[in-house]
Amino acid sequence: MTETPHPLYATHADTLARALTAITERGYWSAFPESPSPRVYGETAAAEGEAAFRAYLDADFPLDQPGTTGRVATEASPLGIDLGVRYPHGTADALIGAATAALPAWRDAGPQARAGVCLEILARLHRHIFELANAVHATSGQAFVMAFQAGGAHALDRALEAIAYAYAEMTRHPGTAEWEKPAGKGDPLRMVKTFHVVPRGVALVIGCNTFPTWNSYPGLFASLVTGNPVVVKPHPGAVLPLAVTVRYAREVLAEAGFDPNLVLLAAEEPGEKLATTLALRPEVRIIDFTGSTEYGDWLEDNARQAAVYTEKAGVNTIVVDSTGDFAGMCRNIGFSLTLYSGQMCTTPQNILIPTAGIETDQGHKTFDEVAAGIAGVVEKLTGDPARAVEFTGAIVNEGVLARLDEVAGVGEVVLASRTVEHPTYPGAVVRTPTIVRLGADAASTYGREWFGPISFAIATDSTAHSLEILRETVGERGALTAAVYATDEKVLDAAESAAVDAGVHLSCNLTGGVFVNQSAAFSDFHASGANPAANAALTDGAYVASRFRVVQSRRHV
């Protein structure tokens, strides 16, 4: 079937071309400005976005979906904001049925049309970025600037990256080809062959509480652009950011002449376990999940009919051997521990330091001095409440608080967690990071993930011992990030070798404005799929290529 170009493809062709270049060059590029400054977005954008966000509160969310049987409201803001947004609730049968019916026309539209429409959805979301950022801020507890950047601009960049990779894979082969084979003295054999990009089926995106857009957008748009309808099942505590996403996606689809049921919101009743119900449906052929190892493993083991992409728990590790900038090292690590109260899947947990200490530009530093240097930065960042909350945000759920209580009885406390009163949101739950000293023999403690503002300073026999621990813990439990500080190139090479063995991304000697828990779209891969923390990388060819198949037909000329 010959693809008919869609006008939206022409509208966004330049953006797609630049994104395709970016994923091959792997240098810095961003399509969406990360600064919420009025100089970038205009003097009225922030106020208009906040007003749009507040219009959702204590009201029925404006979403018309098939099979709606009632309304559900499950969110409790970590900042104490009264949300009360009521979302449409439908049955699994209605959602799956509507998505399935929408697939054929979307499939037949072809890669160019689908790419154009998906890029228009990103453009529409970008126009509403302040609205989106307020939703992420309120439901995740992230500070507003972080919510704007990670939940808005960076999430859109990751979505665009996924679209670019998917488009490259879909168009790797021609749509048609003429085939001619010599047949001796007779006429050659001639055929025309057509290659159809065929989606797998309905896709399910299972969102998380902490980064509802950043973690969901790659899978959502990778599936949609490859022809698969997407059912978006948000975390019950962070529905609004994805509801806003679904709203504008459906608007664009309808305006472009497609069935809006290509994107559907699956809000659930408390305790309904809708994700499990949907995940086992035979029509669901793709699943994207971010969250606990337990549930991720369950999906991989039980949703056998689907291609399952999971990002789960891990034990992120820093190896400290030596440094030529002790103050810069402490600043960088301390900031990484403080950002969003450690509630990032990339935040360091285990800091491995030789018991004998390290060599630095300030002379020899003992183990205690290294741990105290990092702790001092955290204390400085969190000393003033008004400044602190712009780094820490709020605690997202009771599980984090429970782990803070538990870790208080473990090891020797280097830095105790404190309660901070939020100057803007009196109901916010804010806790500063804690650092606990452990011996290398306490693997049963530091060998599991303590999600939240919890880190361990671990005394090892040597840097070689530290690298051995990195290999063991990451190999067993997984990790999304690793870092090393060393002045000796041989140590850096040994650390890189250990990271390659463990399948974890490594950062070396970060002392400035780049932090181990941040990754840049179009350049950094997020997760590797090479250790137990995740079975896929955001974003590479493997992440998108299995979301469709190529089916050919051939005819004699």
KEZAMI-619372 format. One record per residue (C-alpha): residue number from 1; residue in one letter; x, y, z. Coordinates in Angstrom, 2 decimals. Each point is the difference from the previous one (the first is absolute). Layout:
REC num residu      px      py      pz
REC NUM      A       X       Y       Z
...
This chain:
REC num residu      px      py      pz
REC   1      M    0.00    0.00    0.00
REC   2      T    1.46    3.36   -0.99
REC   3      E    0.33    2.48    2.83
REC   4      T   -1.77    3.32   -0.46
REC   5      P    2.04    2.79    1.63
REC   6      H   -1.85    1.74    2.82
REC   7      P    0.22    3.83    0.25
REC   8      L    1.31   -0.26    3.58
REC   9      Y    3.03   -1.90   -1.24
REC  10      A    0.98    2.98   -2.14
REC  11      T   -0.64    2.34    2.94
REC  12      H    2.46   -1.84    2.24
REC  13      A    2.40   -1.48   -2.57
REC  14      D    2.85    2.30    1.03
REC  15      T   -0.34   -0.94    3.68
REC  16      L   -0.02   -3.70   -0.87
REC  17      A    3.03    0.39   -2.25
REC  18      R    1.93    1.78    2.76
REC  19      A   -0.97   -2.69    2.51
REC  20      L    1.14   -2.72   -2.41
REC  21      T    3.33    1.76   -0.28
REC  22      A    0.26    0.40    3.77
REC  23      I   -0.40   -3.72    0.76
REC  24      T    2.88   -0.81   -2.32
REC  25      E    2.33    2.80    1.12
REC  26      R   -0.73   -0.46    3.76
REC  27      G    1.04    3.60    0.74
REC  28      Y   -2.03    2.63    1.85
REC  29      W   -3.33    0.94   -1.50
REC  30      S   -3.39    0.83    1.47
REC  31      A   -3.20    0.92   -1.80
REC  32      F   -1.76    1.36    3.07
REC  33      P    1.50    2.81    2.14
REC  34      E    0.43   -1.10    3.63
REC  35      S   -0.14    3.46    1.58
REC  36      P   -3.44    1.19    1.16
REC  37      S    1.16    3.60   -0.43
REC  38      P   -2.48    2.54   -1.43
REC  39      R    2.74    0.95   -2.45
REC  40      V   -0.36   -3.46   -1.51
REC  41      Y   -3.71   -0.73    0.33
REC  42      G   -1.53    3.47    0.23
REC  43      E   -1.23    2.16    2.87
REC  44      T   -3.42   -1.67    0.35
REC  45      A    0.85   -3.67   -0.52
REC  46      A    0.62   -0.85    3.67
REC  47      A   -3.20    1.60    1.28
REC  48      E   -2.08   -1.54   -2.79
REC  49      G    1.46   -3.44    0.68
REC  50      E   -0.69    0.24    3.72
REC  51      A   -3.56    1.17   -0.66
REC  52      A   -0.58   -2.95   -2.33
REC  53      F    1.35   -2.36    2.68
REC  54      R   -2.22    1.49    2.70
REC  55      A   -3.06   -0.34   -2.22
REC  56      Y    0.37   -3.77    0.25
REC  57      L   -0.11   -0.05    3.80
REC  58      D   -3.11   -1.32    1.75
REC  59      A   -1.69   -0.56   -3.36
REC  60      D   -0.70   -2.65   -2.62
REC  61      F    2.99   -0.27   -2.31
REC  62      P   -1.07    0.94   -3.56
REC  63      L    0.46   -3.31   -1.73
REC  64      D   -2.68   -1.74   -2.04
REC  65      Q    0.84   -3.69   -0.32
REC  66      P   -2.07   -3.03   -0.98
REC  67      G   -1.43   -2.26    2.67
REC  68      T    0.25    2.52    2.84
REC  69      T   -1.93   -1.37    2.97
REC  70      G    0.86    2.59    2.62
REC  71      R    2.73    2.21    1.40
REC  72      V    3.01   -0.73    2.26
REC  73      A    2.23    2.29    2.08
REC  74      T    3.04   -1.64    1.61
REC  75      E    2.74    2.64    0.20
REC  76      A    1.47    1.45    3.19
REC  77      S    2.60    2.67   -0.68
REC  78      P    3.34   -0.38    1.86
REC  79      L   -0.11    3.79    0.29
REC  80      G   -3.37   -0.05    1.72
REC  81      I   -1.80    1.64   -2.95
REC  82      D   -3.70   -0.89   -0.07
REC  83      L   -0.41   -1.64   -3.39
REC  84      G   -3.34   -1.78   -0.16
REC  85      V    0.16   -0.53   -3.77
REC  86      R   -2.58   -2.56   -1.13
REC  87      Y    0.99   -2.13   -2.97
REC  88      P   -2.18   -2.14   -2.28
REC  89      H   -0.02   -3.66    0.98
REC  90      G   -0.71   -2.65   -2.58
REC  91      T    0.11   -3.75   -0.24
REC  92      A    2.95   -1.88   -1.43
REC  93      D   -2.29   -1.39   -2.70
REC  94      A   -1.05    3.48   -1.12
REC  95      L    3.55    1.35   -0.05
REC  96      I    1.47   -2.97   -1.85
REC  97      G   -2.92   -0.12   -2.42
REC  98      A    0.30    3.68   -0.90
REC  99      A    3.76   -0.21   -0.43
REC 100      T   -0.23   -3.09   -2.17
REC 101      A   -2.57    1.61   -2.29
REC 102      A    2.24    3.04   -0.47
REC 103      L    3.03   -2.00   -1.16
REC 104      P   -0.65   -0.80   -3.71
REC 105      A   -0.31    3.57   -1.31
REC 106      W    3.01    1.11    2.06
REC 107      R    2.05   -2.92   -1.30
REC 108      D   -0.95    0.73   -3.60
REC 109      A    0.91    3.70    0.33
REC 110      G    3.67   -0.94   -0.15
REC 111      P    3.17    1.13    1.81
REC 112      Q    0.09    3.56   -1.36
REC 113      A   -3.56    0.85    1.00
REC 114      R    0.41   -1.58    3.42
REC 115      A    3.26    1.85    0.60
REC 116      G   -1.59    3.31   -1.02
REC 117      V   -2.97   -0.48    2.32
REC 118      C    2.21   -1.08    2.92
REC 119      L    2.23    3.03   -0.49
REC 120      E   -3.07    2.22   -0.03
REC 121      I   -1.03   -1.55    3.35
REC 122      L    3.40    0.96    1.40
REC 123      A   -0.40    3.52   -1.34
REC 124      R   -3.45    0.24    1.61
REC 125      L    1.35   -1.25    3.33
REC 126      H    2.85    2.49   -0.25
REC 127      R   -2.49    2.82   -0.37
REC 128      H   -1.53   -1.21    3.27
REC 129      I    3.31   -0.65    1.75
REC 130      F   -0.74    2.16    3.05
REC 131      E   -3.31   -1.78    0.48
REC 132      L    1.84   -3.32   -0.24
REC 133      A    2.75    1.14    2.37
REC 134      N   -2.52    1.08    2.64
REC 135      A   -1.64   -3.42   -0.23
REC 136      V    3.35   -1.78    0.46
REC 137      H    0.94    2.37    2.83
REC 138      A   -3.25   -0.63    1.89
REC 139      T   -0.13   -3.77   -0.38
REC 140      S    3.68   -0.97    0.31
REC 141      G    1.16    2.58    2.55
REC 142      Q    2.85    1.13   -2.24
REC 143      A    1.03    3.63    0.34
REC 144      F   -1.62    2.01   -2.78
REC 145      V    3.14    0.66   -2.06
REC 146      M    0.89   -3.68    0.08
REC 147      A   -3.56   -0.91   -0.95
REC 148      F    0.18    2.43   -2.92
REC 149      Q    3.32   -1.39   -1.18
REC 150      A   -0.31   -3.74    0.65
REC 151      G   -3.78   -0.26   -0.28
REC 152      G   -0.30    2.45   -2.88
REC 153      A    2.94    0.83   -2.27
REC 154      H    2.12   -3.08    0.63
REC 155      A   -2.99   -2.35   -0.22
REC 156      L   -0.89    1.52   -3.37
REC 157      D    3.60   -0.41   -1.15
REC 158      R   -0.09   -3.69    0.99
REC 159      A   -3.28   -0.41   -1.89
REC 160      L    1.50    1.60   -3.09
REC 161      E    3.04   -2.24    0.32
REC 162      A   -2.25   -3.07    0.05
REC 163      I   -1.89    1.23   -3.06
REC 164      A    3.27    0.56   -1.86
REC 165      Y    1.32   -3.48    0.79
REC 166      A   -3.33   -1.56   -0.95
REC 167      Y   -0.21    1.92   -3.27
REC 168      A    3.55   -1.04   -0.89
REC 169      E   -0.85   -3.66    0.63
REC 170      M   -3.32    0.14   -1.88
REC 171      T    1.60    1.59   -3.05
REC 172      R    3.20   -2.04    0.01
REC 173      H   -1.44   -2.04   -2.88
REC 174      P   -1.83    1.38   -3.06
REC 175      G   -3.78   -0.18   -0.17
REC 176      T    0.19   -1.69   -3.40
REC 177      A    2.69   -1.65   -2.10
REC 178      E    0.22   -1.39   -3.52
REC 179      W    1.56   -3.44   -0.12
REC 180      E    1.45   -1.50   -3.16
REC 181      K    1.81   -3.32   -0.24
REC 182      P    1.63   -1.28   -3.22
REC 183      A   -1.63   -3.19   -1.31
REC 184      G    2.47   -1.32   -2.55
REC 185      K   -1.15    0.45   -3.62
REC 186      G   -3.54    0.85    1.05
REC 187      D   -1.38    3.25    1.26
REC 188      P    1.24    0.97    3.45
REC 189      L   -2.23   -0.56    3.01
REC 190      R   -1.47    3.33    1.06
REC 191      M   -1.94    0.88    3.13
REC 192      V   -1.04    3.06    1.91
REC 193      K    0.30   -0.42    3.75
REC 194      T   -1.77    2.14    2.59
REC 195      F    1.16    0.19    3.62
REC 196      H   -2.59    0.96    2.59
REC 197      V    0.91    1.29    3.47
REC 198      V   -2.47   -1.85    2.20
REC 199      P   -0.54    0.93    3.67
REC 200      R   -0.07   -2.76    2.59
REC 201      G   -3.30    1.03    1.60
REC 202      V   -1.23    1.95    3.00
REC 203      A    2.77    1.51    2.15
REC 204      L   -0.26    0.52    3.75
REC 205      V    2.02    2.67    1.83
REC 206      I    0.10   -0.39    3.80
REC 207      G    1.09    3.30    1.54
REC 208      C    1.92    0.74    3.20
REC 209      N   -0.54    2.51    2.79
REC 210      T    3.34    1.81   -0.04
REC 211      F    0.51    0.78   -3.70
REC 212      P   -3.39   -0.57   -1.62
REC 213      T    0.83    1.60   -3.35
REC 214      W    3.77   -0.49   -0.32
REC 215      N   -0.27   -3.74    0.54
REC 216      S   -3.20   -0.48   -2.02
REC 217      Y    0.57    2.11   -3.10
REC 218      P    2.67   -2.16   -1.68
REC 219      G   -2.17   -3.12    0.01
REC 220      L   -3.20    1.89   -0.77
REC 221      F    1.38    1.70   -3.10
REC 222      A    2.16   -2.93   -1.14
REC 223      S   -3.14   -2.16   -0.07
REC 224      L   -2.30    2.64   -1.48
REC 225      V    2.26    1.00   -2.87
REC 226      T    0.54   -3.65   -0.96
REC 227      G   -3.76   -0.42   -0.41
REC 228      N   -1.13   -1.36    3.35
REC 229      P   -2.93    1.51    1.94
REC 230      V    1.07    0.84    3.55
REC 231      V   -1.89   -0.47    3.25
REC 232      V    1.63    2.20    2.66
REC 233      K   -0.41   -1.33    3.55
REC 234      P    1.37    2.66    2.38
REC 235      H    1.17   -0.59    3.54
REC 236      P   -2.99    0.76    2.26
REC 237      G    2.03    2.73    1.69
REC 238      A    1.02    1.77   -3.22
REC 239      V   -2.89   -0.12   -2.45
REC 240      L   -0.25    3.66   -1.00
REC 241      P    3.23    0.35   -2.05
REC 242      L   -0.92   -2.97   -2.15
REC 243      A   -3.67    1.03   -0.19
REC 244      V    1.14    3.36   -1.40
REC 245      T    2.21   -1.88   -2.45
REC 246      V   -2.85   -2.24   -1.13
REC 247      R   -2.35    2.99   -0.33
REC 248      Y    2.22    1.84   -2.44
REC 249      A    1.03   -3.15   -1.86
REC 250      R   -3.66   -0.81   -0.63
REC 251      E   -0.67    3.56   -1.16
REC 252      V    2.79   -0.15   -2.56
REC 253      L   -0.99   -3.45   -1.24
REC 254      A   -3.59    1.09   -0.56
REC 255      E    1.04    3.21   -1.74
REC 256      A    2.29   -2.00   -2.27
REC 257      G   -2.84   -2.28   -1.06
REC 258      F    0.82   -3.02    2.15
REC 259      D   -1.88   -1.82    2.72
REC 260      P    0.83    1.67    3.34
REC 261      N   -0.31   -3.41    1.65
REC 262      L    3.53   -0.67   -1.19
REC 263      V    0.94    1.48    3.39
REC 264      L   -2.11   -0.82    3.05
REC 265      L    0.27    0.71    3.72
REC 266      A   -0.52   -2.95    2.35
REC 267      A   -0.57    1.53    3.43
REC 268      E   -0.74   -2.59    2.67
REC 269      E   -2.00   -0.38    3.17
REC 270      P    2.01   -0.54    3.23
REC 271      G    1.10   -3.62    0.17
REC 272      E   -1.39   -0.80   -3.45
REC 273      K    3.32   -1.33   -1.36
REC 274      L   -0.92    1.17   -3.47
REC 275      A    3.60   -0.24   -1.23
REC 276      T    0.01   -3.73    0.70
REC 277      T   -3.35   -0.50   -1.71
REC 278      L    1.12    1.90   -3.10
REC 279      A    3.45   -1.58   -0.09
REC 280      L   -1.44   -3.48   -0.37
REC 281      R   -2.42    0.87   -2.80
REC 282      P    0.93   -1.85   -3.21
REC 283      E   -0.53    3.21   -2.02
REC 284      V    2.74    1.78    1.98
REC 285      R    3.19   -0.71   -1.92
REC 286      I    2.36    2.65    1.44
REC 287      I    0.51    1.04    3.64
REC 288      D    2.18    2.79    1.37
REC 289      F    0.48    0.09    3.77
REC 290      T    2.02    2.04    2.50
REC 291      G   -0.10   -0.99    3.66
REC 292      S    0.79   -2.77    2.44
REC 293      T    2.13   -3.01   -0.82
REC 294      E   -2.69   -2.29    1.36
REC 295      Y   -2.70    1.19   -2.39
REC 296      G    2.40    0.40   -2.91
REC 297      D    1.11   -3.60    0.42
REC 298      W   -3.65   -1.08    0.20
REC 299      L   -0.78    1.74   -3.28
REC 300      E    2.99   -1.60   -1.72
REC 301      D   -0.98   -3.44    1.28
REC 302      N   -3.76    0.17   -0.56
REC 303      A   -0.83    2.38   -2.86
REC 304      R    1.43   -2.51   -2.45
REC 305      Q   -2.06    1.20   -2.96
REC 306      A    1.62    3.44    0.10
REC 307      A    3.38    1.60   -0.60
REC 308      V    0.70    1.28    3.53
REC 309      Y    2.34    2.92    0.69
REC 310      T    0.82    0.55    3.68
REC 311      E    1.99    2.42    2.09
REC 312      K    0.27   -1.31    3.56
REC 313      A    2.02    0.52    3.16
REC 314      G    3.79    0.12    0.17
REC 315      V    2.95    0.82    2.22
REC 316      N    1.82    3.01   -1.46
REC 317      T    3.63    0.19    1.08
REC 318      I    2.87    2.49    0.27
REC 319      V    3.62   -1.17    0.31
REC 320      V    2.30    2.57    1.62
REC 321      D    3.72   -0.63   -0.54
REC 322      S    1.55    3.50   -0.16
REC 323      T   -0.80    3.44   -1.33
REC 324      G    1.70    3.12   -1.29
REC 325      D   -2.92    2.13    1.19
REC 326      F   -1.19   -1.12    3.43
REC 327      A   -2.40    2.91    0.49
REC 328      G   -1.47   -0.47   -3.48
REC 329      M   -0.44   -3.73    0.57
REC 330      C   -1.81    0.56    3.29
REC 331      R   -2.21    2.70   -1.54
REC 332      N   -0.92   -2.22   -2.90
REC 333      I   -0.80   -3.09    2.05
REC 334      G   -1.81    2.00    2.69
REC 335      F   -2.22    1.68   -2.59
REC 336      S   -0.75   -3.36   -1.64
REC 337      L   -1.14   -1.40    3.36
REC 338      T   -2.17    3.03    0.75
REC 339      L   -1.76    0.44   -3.34
REC 340      Y   -3.67   -1.01    0.39
REC 341      S    0.86   -1.60    3.34
REC 342      G    1.71   -2.91   -1.74
REC 343      Q   -3.28   -1.08   -1.60
REC 344      M    1.56   -0.43   -3.42
REC 345      C    0.70   -3.43   -1.44
REC 346      T    3.50    1.31   -0.81
REC 347      T    0.93    1.39    3.45
REC 348      P    3.18   -1.48    1.53
REC 349      Q   -0.55   -2.25    3.00
REC 350      N    3.33   -1.71    0.74
REC 351      I    3.14    2.13    0.32
REC 352      L    3.00   -2.33    0.19
REC 353      I    3.04    1.55    1.69
REC 354      P    3.23   -1.74    1.09
REC 355      T    0.26   -0.29    3.78
REC 356      A    3.49    1.52   -0.20
REC 357      G   -1.36    3.12   -1.72
REC 358      I    0.90    1.66   -3.30
REC 359      E    2.52    2.41   -1.53
REC 360      T   -1.34    3.40   -1.06
REC 361      D    1.11    3.46   -1.08
REC 362      Q   -0.38    0.94    3.68
REC 363      G    2.28   -2.80    1.17
REC 364      H   -0.96   -3.35    1.47
REC 365      K   -3.62   -0.26    1.17
REC 366      T   -1.11   -2.68    2.41
REC 367      F   -3.15   -2.04   -0.56
REC 368      D   -1.80    2.12    2.59
REC 369      E    1.15    3.23   -1.65
REC 370      V   -1.31   -1.13   -3.39
REC 371      A   -3.37   -0.97    1.47
REC 372      A   -0.12    3.24    1.99
REC 373      G    0.84    2.05   -3.10
REC 374      I   -2.98   -1.44   -1.88
REC 375      A   -2.26    0.34    3.02
REC 376      G    1.06    3.63    0.42
REC 377      V   -1.20    0.84   -3.49
REC 378      V   -3.37   -1.61    0.68
REC 379      E   -0.31    1.99    3.22
REC 380      K    0.85    3.23   -1.81
REC 381      L   -2.52   -0.68   -2.78
REC 382      T   -2.77   -0.79    2.48
REC 383      G    0.79    2.46    2.79
REC 384      D   -2.37    2.74   -1.12
REC 385      P   -3.56   -1.36   -0.44
REC 386      A   -0.94    2.32   -2.88
REC 387      R    3.12   -1.03   -1.90
REC 388      A   -0.13   -3.64    1.09
REC 389      V   -3.41   -0.81   -1.43
REC 390      E    1.07    1.21   -3.44
REC 391      F    2.45   -2.91    0.03
REC 392      T   -1.77   -2.65    2.07
REC 393      G   -3.60    0.37   -1.10
REC 394      A   -2.32   -2.12    2.16
REC 395      I   -0.14   -3.66    1.00
REC 396      V   -2.20   -1.83   -2.47
REC 397      N   -1.47   -2.79    2.14
REC 398      E   -0.09   -1.75    3.36
REC 399      G    2.42   -2.69   -1.17
REC 400      V    2.84    2.52   -0.13
REC 401      L   -0.77    1.16    3.55
REC 402      A   -0.07   -3.60    1.21
REC 403      R    3.46   -0.63   -1.46
REC 404      L    1.33    3.16    1.67
REC 405      D   -1.27   -1.31    3.32
REC 406      E    1.52   -3.42   -0.65
REC 407      V    3.44    1.25   -1.01
REC 408      A    0.30    2.07    3.17
REC 409      G    0.75   -3.25    1.82
REC 410      V    2.60   -1.20   -2.47
REC 411      G    3.73    0.74    0.21
REC 412      E    1.59    3.24    1.20
REC 413      V   -1.84    3.18   -0.98
REC 414      V    2.30    2.47   -1.73
REC 415      L   -2.82    2.41   -0.82
REC 416      A   -3.49   -0.28    1.46
REC 417      S   -3.12    0.80   -2.00
REC 418      R   -1.92    3.07    1.12
REC 419      T   -3.56    1.21   -0.45
REC 420      V   -0.28    3.28   -1.90
REC 421      E   -3.04    2.27    0.08
REC 422      H   -0.93    0.99   -3.53
REC 423      P   -0.39    3.80   -0.15
REC 424      T   -2.64   -0.17   -2.78
REC 425      Y   -1.85   -3.25    0.70
REC 426      P   -0.64   -0.56    3.73
REC 427      G   -1.31   -3.49   -0.69
REC 428      A    3.12   -1.17   -1.86
REC 429      V    2.05   -2.87    1.39
REC 430      V    3.68    0.93   -0.39
REC 431      R    2.98   -2.01    1.27
REC 432      T    3.69    0.68   -0.56
REC 433      P    2.39   -2.80   -1.03
REC 434      T    1.65   -2.32    2.47
REC 435      I    3.44   -1.59   -0.39
REC 436      V    0.86   -3.14    1.96
REC 437      R    3.45   -1.59    0.40
REC 438      L    0.24   -3.73   -0.61
REC 439      G    2.75   -2.57   -0.29
REC 440      A    0.56   -1.94   -3.18
REC 441      D   -1.34   -3.10    1.76
REC 442      A   -3.50    1.55    0.27
REC 443      A   -0.97   -1.11   -3.51
REC 444      S   -3.40   -1.17    1.20
REC 445      T   -0.77    3.64    0.77
REC 446      Y    1.63    2.00   -2.81
REC 447      G   -0.57   -2.77   -2.56
REC 448      R   -3.68    0.92   -0.37
REC 449      E   -1.61    3.24   -1.15
REC 450      W   -1.06    2.53    2.67
REC 451      F   -2.02    2.31   -2.24
REC 452      G   -0.06    3.53    1.38
REC 453      P    2.44    2.38    1.73
REC 454      I    2.17   -2.85    1.36
REC 455      S    3.65   -0.60   -0.84
REC 456      F    2.77   -2.13    1.47
REC 457      A    3.66    0.90    0.41
REC 458      I    1.60   -3.45   -0.17
REC 459      A    3.52   -0.70    1.28
REC 460      T    1.87   -2.35   -2.36
REC 461      D    3.43   -1.58    0.13
REC 462      S    1.16    1.75   -3.17
REC 463      T   -1.18    1.41   -3.31
REC 464      A    0.36   -3.48   -1.50
REC 465      H   -2.33   -1.23    2.75
REC 466      S   -2.43    2.82   -0.82
REC 467      L   -0.08   -1.02   -3.65
REC 468      E   -0.61   -3.60    1.02
REC 469      I   -2.98    1.11    2.08
REC 470      L   -1.31    2.07   -2.92
REC 471      R    0.16   -3.05   -2.26
REC 472      E   -1.74   -2.21    2.54
REC 473      T   -2.82    2.33    1.06
REC 474      V   -0.78    1.29   -3.47
REC 475      G    0.22   -3.47   -1.47
REC 476      E   -2.42   -1.34    2.61
REC 477      R   -2.41    2.92    0.48
REC 478      G    0.66    2.29   -2.93
REC 479      A    0.72    3.73   -0.26
REC 480      L   -0.78    2.85   -2.34
REC 481      T    3.06    2.09    0.83
REC 482      A    3.53   -0.36    1.31
REC 483      A    2.75    2.53    0.59
REC 484      V    3.69    0.02    0.80
REC 485      Y    2.41    2.61    1.33
REC 486      A    3.66   -0.67   -0.74
REC 487      T    3.11    1.86   -1.16
REC 488      D    1.73   -3.11   -1.36
REC 489      E   -0.93   -0.97   -3.55
REC 490      K    0.53   -3.66    0.85
REC 491      V   -2.63    0.24    2.73
REC 492      L   -2.41    1.72   -2.39
REC 493      D    0.59   -2.77   -2.55
REC 494      A   -0.58   -2.66    2.65
REC 495      A   -3.24    1.72    1.04
REC 496      E   -1.15    0.16   -3.61
REC 497      S    0.76   -3.68   -0.41
REC 498      A   -2.03   -0.78    3.14
REC 499      A   -2.90    2.11   -1.27
REC 500      V    0.04   -1.77   -3.37
REC 501      D    0.03   -3.37    1.77
REC 502      A   -2.95    1.07    2.15
REC 503      G   -1.85    1.65   -2.91
REC 504      V   -0.37    3.37    1.72
REC 505      H    0.63    3.51   -1.33
REC 506      L    3.05    1.66    1.59
REC 507      S    0.81    3.65    0.71
REC 508      C    3.59    1.00    0.81
REC 509      N    1.20    2.85    2.22
REC 510      L   -3.17    2.12   -0.03
REC 511      T    0.81    3.20    1.88
REC 512      G   -1.93    2.71   -1.88
REC 513      G   -3.46    0.46   -1.45
REC 514      V   -0.55   -3.55   -1.24
REC 515      F   -1.40   -2.43    2.57
REC 516      V   -0.11   -3.79    0.02
REC 517      N   -3.78   -0.11    0.46
REC 518      Q   -0.76    2.07   -3.09
REC 519      S    0.03   -1.23   -3.59
REC 520      A   -0.40    1.96   -3.22
REC 521      A   -2.30   -1.12   -2.79
REC 522      F    1.60   -0.64   -3.40
REC 523      S    3.38   -0.55    1.67
REC 524      D   -0.24   -2.07    3.21
REC 525      F   -1.71   -3.36    0.12
REC 526      H   -2.19   -0.43    3.06
REC 527      A    0.45   -3.53    1.35
REC 528      S    1.76   -2.57   -2.14
REC 529      G   -2.15   -3.11    0.09
REC 530      A    3.20   -1.83    0.92
REC 531      N   -0.62   -0.47    3.74
REC 532      P   -3.03   -0.83    2.20
REC 533      A   -1.05    3.65    0.52
REC 534      A   -1.56    0.20   -3.47
REC 535      N   -0.49   -2.27   -3.00
REC 536      A    0.17    2.85   -2.53
REC 537      A    1.73    3.30   -0.63
REC 538      L   -1.60    3.38   -0.58
REC 539      T    0.40    0.41   -2.88
REC 540      D    1.66   -2.22   -2.59
REC 541      G   -0.96   -2.05   -3.01
REC 542      A   -0.80   -3.08    2.09
REC 543      Y   -2.50    2.03    2.02
REC 544      V   -2.13    0.79   -3.05
REC 545      A    0.62   -2.71   -2.61
REC 546      S   -2.12   -2.71    1.64
REC 547      R   -3.06    2.25    0.16
REC 548      F   -0.80   -0.83   -3.63
REC 549      R    0.59   -2.71   -2.57
REC 550      V    0.56    0.18   -3.76
REC 551      V   -2.49   -1.99   -2.09
REC 552      Q    0.61   -0.25   -3.72
REC 553      S   -2.12   -0.73   -3.03
REC 554      R    1.31   -0.74   -3.50
REC 555      R   -1.52   -0.04   -3.45
REC 556      H    1.26   -0.88   -3.43
REC 557      V    0.46    2.96   -2.28
